[in-house]
Amino acid sequence: MNKYYEVLVELRMESESPKGGVKIKKIKESYLVNALSVTEAEARVVKSFSDSGFSQDYSVVSVRGSKIIDVITSEEKPAIKGSWRRLDPSEPLKEQQEEEDEE
């Protein structure tokens, strides 16, 4: 079963102030992460930042369970043939559509 976590990350960016000095600007961003635990959600965000080569200073501020039960992407199309069915996110959508066409 999918479990989503909201991970809040604080980024610290340097910018020039109007007086010519350097000012540290703090920006908070939220990330929705599919993970099995809070620890895994945090680890995935840290790995994502590391893999992307993000060079600014950042820290994970909080991780909490999300009320979101599923994420529907623009690639997924509901199979409307008289009834709705839940798609299995671990299985490719194309295969699920082919299975329904066979029924």
N, C-alpha and C positions, 0 to 999 in steps of 0.2 A: 504494500500500500504506500502511495506517495505521501510524504509529509513535507510540508514547506515551512521554512524558517525565514524570518525577516532579520537581516544582518545590517546593523547600522555602523557605518564606517565614517570616521572623522579624518578628513584630509587637511593637511597644513600646507598652504601654498604661499610662496614668497611673491610679493608684488611691490611695486614702487609706490610710495606715498606721494601726495602732491608736493610735499616739501623736499622731495629728493631722497628720502631715506627708504629703508626697506621695511615693509609691513608684513606680518604673518597673518594670512587670512585663513580662517577655519571654515570648512565647508563640510556639511554632513550629507551623506548619500545613503539610501536604503537599497539593499539587494535582496531579491527573493531567491532562496536557495532550496533545491530539492535535496534532502539529506535524511539520514536515519537518526541523527542525534544533533544536539546543539554543538558538540565538539566537532563533528564532521562538517557542519555548516560553516563554522568559523574557519576550519582548515581549508575548505574549498575556496573561500573568499581570499584568504592569504595566498594560496597557490595561484589563483587567478591573477592577483596583483603581481606576484613574482614572475609568472610566465609572460605577462604582458610587458614586462620591463619597466613598470611604473617606478619612477625614480624619486618621487616626492615622499615626504614623511606622512604616514597614515597610521591609524590604529583602529581596531575593532572596538566599538564602544559598547554594543549590546547585541545579543542574539535572543530572539524570542520566537515561540511558535506562532505560526500564521493561521488565520481562520480560512485561508484559501484552500479549497479542496482539490482543485484541478486547474491546469493552465491549458487553454485552447489556442493553438497557433493558427496563423492565417493559412497554413498548408493543409490543415485538417478540415474536412468537409463532413458535416453530419450526414449519415446515411438515412435519408428519409424515405421509408417504404412502408408507411402506415404506422410506424412506431419508432421511438427513439431508443438508442442503446448507448451504453457507455463504452468509449474506446479504451483499449488497453495501451497506455503510453509506453510500455516496454516492448511492444510489438509494432513493427512498421505499419503505417496506416494503409499502404497499398495492399499488403497481405490481408488485412482485416476487411477491406472493401471487396477483395476477390473472394474471400470466404462467404461473405454475405451474398454476392452475385450467384454463387453456386447453390445457395439455399433456395 
